[in-house]
Amino acid sequence: MIERGPWKIVKTREIYRDPWIGVRVDDVIRPDGKPGIHSIIDIKAGICVLAIDAEQNVYLTEEFHYAVGRVTLEGVSGGIEIDETPLQAAQRELREELGILADKWTEVGVIDPLTANVVSPIRLFFAEEITFTETQHEGTELIRRVRVPIDEAMRMVQDGRITHGPTCVLLLRTHLHNA
């Protein structure tokens, strides 16, 4: 039996796996001593980048996201490939999705967007001293670059126009960093 905090794992079964997600079910002994199950979704580790220009504007993606069924505004996000570091993934995604290059990069931590049943660590970055180049969108991406003053982006979080968790945390950290 394997201990995981106050839980004991009796048996693990992988239910599904693809390049992005894995689903497993653990037969467990719960903290109260009773048997149970716990389902876990493992999502490929990722990054989220907030590009900031010299005038304190941030650059967001505007894109339809299939899972939520609507257009969202968010920082550049993507998965970390097996052969790259989180910084390399952030640089690649920012160039591909928004056509932005940056001379100054700051990693500002990691977040766990959902902690009860999902393992999906997201590394957060600020990209500054930016220049623009061509985008390199994938076939599934119809992305529009949106330039927003940081103060307006904070209001967009407050009034619900920005709902992407990693982007909300990045904007909060930007606000606190500049305070």
Buried (B, 14 or more C-beta within 10 A) or exposed (E): EEEEEEBBBBEEEEEEEEEEEBBBBBBBBEEEEEEEEBEBBBBBBBBBBBBBBEEEBBBBBEBEEEEEEEEBBBBBBBBBEEEBEBBEBBBBBBBBBBBBBBEEBBEBEEBEBEEEEBBBBBBBBBBBEBEEEEBEBEEEBEBEBBEBEBEEBBEBBEEEEBBBBBBBBBBEBBBEEEE
